[in-house]
């Protein structure tokens, strides 16, 4: 297998190139290897141009994405073949990936390269579908399998996607002789050349249906409810996506199916707030525990943990439980749980309790003259609010 060329070399740019420079370089290279330029060339030359465009497209997909570009700058091609330990798509197959060549060309105003099959016949691609998948923090902690139901355009069950009642109802298009395209001579800045365009009579099908299927009205598609089971790894975050290739709408006339894009979302948790891998929560303790110290239990996502309360603990102090937060994607290490201590001061007392508190009021320990440590703490709190 030939060794891959450096992506910057492929686009003809320097390593520190800007996003605009990358886009311009890609457009220039895409134009250079545009298939219309090679319509009258031999098969070997056409194949070479296609391979070069794929190389240009691959380089652009990486360098135009800031995250992929950073990975490439650090690890080179190994960042996307598993050599750096994370692989080309972070969900282990189905996350990320390069766009269809036809989509890239259409975005830059070119023709539909990559949509032809055989002698010019149009291959329809179905729509990509998108759904949101909400996960609890517990599911994110451990990973899970989720059953998803959704509606899609599927191949017609009666005609098998042909769009006709029978094979005899499908005739070869007389205008393009079944090729799906017609050729015409044009003059432009490339010079004089032949340009292939979609046949208007058969709309690129190469075939004409005389008796359409009643179930699908000749489209070859019918609406169908699908149910699939998706495996979600531990450590995903809101905004990530999982791409299920071929699970979107089916393409017309047995074309290529689109993809199902599953966007990860999170169910709000009343006890915990997420901050990356870390979790944050609050723990209310009695004032007597804050004064005398002790040990309290704190509930985490996967169990109960004990934390030590020092004597004289102030409300607002944050305790850290290391390694009991959420994992990173494709990693067994976990973040931390930060517990903010809130001191509960009762507002109702018995006569006996009130008498004891009145006695304590006279003690120097209960005067409103904080120690140096307490002054430092209150000073930090004041700075935060200011």
C-alpha positions, -999 to +999 in steps of 0.1 A: +000+000+000+014+034-010+024+057+019+000+086+024+014+120+015+014+149+040-019+166+040-004+201+038+017+189+008-015+176-009-032+210-007+000+229-014-001+250+017+021+257+047+015+242+081+003+274+097-022+282+069-054+300+079-089+285+074-095+307+044-062+296+028-071+260+033-105+265+017-091+283-013-064+257-018-090+229-017-112+247-042-082+252-065-072+215-063-108+203-067-111+224-098-079+210-111-091+174-108-128+181-116-142+151-136-156+172-163-120+180-174-114+143-180-147+134-197-130+126-230-099+111-214-090+074-211-100+052-182-065+053-166-064+091-167-100+093-152-091+069-125-059+089-116-079+121-114-105+105-092-078+091-068-061+125-066-094+142-058-101+117-031-067+125-016-074+163-018-108+157-002-093+137+026-067+163+033-093+191+034-116+172+057-089+169+083-072+203+080-106+223+078-116+208+112-097+224+140-099+194+163-088+169+136-061+193+125-047+195+160-046+157+162-030+154+128-003+181+137+006+161+168+003+125+156+003+127+118-017+100+099-016+077+130-042+100+146-068+085+122-057+049+119-057+040+156-019+045+160-024+073+186-048+053+207-080+070+197-087+061+161-103+080+133-137+083+149-141+085+187-170+061+190-152+032+175-169+031+141-196+054+130-186+088+145-172+114+122-158+104+088-153+121+054-182+137+035-194+123+002-174+137-027-206+148-044-216+168-014-181+185-013-183+195-050-219+207-047-208+230-018-183+246-041-206+249-070-192+219-090-210+190-105-221+158-088-189+138-090-192+105-070-229+100-078-224+081-110-224+043-114-216+024-145-221+043-178-234+076-163-266+063-147-277+084-117-275+066-083-299+083-059-288+088-023-314+089+004-316+117+030-297+117+062-319+116+093-312+132+127-325+123+161-317+134+197-309+107+223-312+118+259-290+099+284-289+100+322-256+106+340-258+070+352-260+058+316-231+081+306-211+067+336-214+031+326-223+031+289-255+016+278-276+001+250-306+021+238-335+010+217-345+037+192-376+039+170-379+063+141-397+067+107-377+065+074-383+060+037-376+023+030-375+003-002-411-004-014-422-039-003-444-045-034-421-036-062-387-041-045-377-005-053-381-008-090-410+017-091-428-004-117-454-031-114-433-055-134-400-056-153-418-054-186-430-019-176-394-006-175-381+006-209-347+019-220-348+057-224-346+065-261-330+099-256-298+087-238-300+050-248-300+040-212-269+059-201-288+085-181-267+113-195-263+132-228-231+148-241-227+182-255-198+204-267-191+235-246-165+263-246-153+278-212-120+287-196-109+251-198-112+254-235-134+233-258-146+201-242-174+177-239-197+181-209-220+154-197-254+164-183-283+145-169-309+133-194-340+154-190-363+127-204-355+100-179-340+123-152-308+103-153-324+070-147-316+055-181-351+039-179-386+051-183-415+035-163-447+031-183-468+015-155-458+028-120-462+007-088-495+016-070-479+013-035-451+038-040-464+057-071-432+049-090-407+062-064-397+028-051-401+040-015-426+036+013-427+051+048-417+026+075-411+026+112-377+012+122-364+000+156-327-004+162-305-010+192-275+014+196-245+008+218-234+040+236-199+039+252-192+054+286-180+090+288-200+106+260-210+143+262-238+165+250-232+176+214-214+144+203-229+124+175-230+088+164-234+081+127-252+049+117-242+045+081-271+034+058-298+037+084-313+069+069-338+072+041-334+047+013-323+060-021-349+060-049-347+031-074-325+010-051-301+038-046-277+044-016-293+048+018-286+079+038-272+079+073-289+082+107-272+108+128-278+104+166-270+135+186-262+129+222-281+149+248-283+147+286-312+145+310-309+172+337-300+158+371-314+175+402-285+163+424-254+167+402-241+193+378-216+181+352-185+200+343-166+179+318-155+148+336-162+163+370-194+164+389-206+190+414-231+187+442-241+201+476-242+185+510-262+202+539-248+194+574-261+204+608-244+234+624-232+212+653-213+190+629-197+221+613-186+233+648-174+200+663-164+182+631-172+146+622-179+124+592-208+126+568-220+104+539-223+118+504-242+101+476-224+097+443-236+083+410-224+048+418-225+046+455-221+064+489-189+079+500-177+093+534-160+127+538-143+142+568-157+174+583-131+194+603-141+213+634-151+248+625-160+241+589-176+271+572-206+271+549-194+271+513-163+250+518-157+226+489-145+190+494-130+169+466-137+132+461-110+120+437-119+096+409-157+093+414-168+116+386-174+106+350-150+088+327-135+102+295-145+087+262-124+056+254-107+059+288-110+042+322-099+072+342-126+092+359-130+128+370-137+140+405-168+148+426-167+183+442-190+186+472-200+221+484-208+221+522-237+241+533-243+246+570-278+244+583-287+268+611-319+260+629-344+287+636-366+270+662-353+259+697-367+245+729-365+266+761-337+244+774-318+247+741-322+284+741-309+287+776-278+267+767-272+289+736-276+321+758-248+307+780-226+300+750-233+335+737-212+348+766-182+327+756-153+343+737-154+314+712-188+327+700-178+363+696-180+377+660-142+381+659-130+355+633-096+340+635-069+347+608-079+317+589-115+327+590-107+362+579-088+348+549-118+327+540-143+356+543-119+377+523-119+352+494-157+351+495-159+389+494-135+390+464-157+365+445-188+387+449-169+419+441 
